[in-house]
Amino acid sequence: MNYKTKDTKDGKEILISDSFTFRDHDTFFEIVSLIKSGQDKKIIFDMSDCDFIDSAALGMFVIAHDEASSKGVTLSIRGVKGKVKDVMYAARFDSLYTFEE
């Protein structure tokens, strides 16, 4: 997984690209530390360039959601498509996150 952050007027946008798997645990926790800081009240995960996600990555998104909830940070996911979208909806992530097209 590769990621880039971009500041927006409301918070931060995080572009996640390539495959997001268990191997990306340490990298994703860099993102979780941004959430824990509570500086941004809205964070959008842009998944439009992500082509694969495994169950460990789903678990990391759950951890991010829990951290955000404790800090009053709103998370949403944008641009999810293909197999990544299928996996996220099968895992009922639409009950944790707001999905934007």
RABEL-V810671 format. One line per field, one symbol per residue. phi: phi as a letter, one per 30 degrees, with the letter a starting at -180 (. if undefined). psi: psi as a letter, one per 30 degrees, with the letter a starting at -180 (. if undefined). Layout:
phi = ???
psi = ???
This chain:
phi = .cbbcbdbdclbccccbidcbeeceddddddddddedidcdbbccccdcccabcdddddddddeddddddcicccbbbidahdddedddddidddcbdccd
psi = kllkkkklffckkjjklakjaefgeeeefeeeeeeefgekfkkkjjgfgkfkkaeeeeeeeeeeeeeeeffgkkklkkgklbeeeeeeeeghfffelkkk.
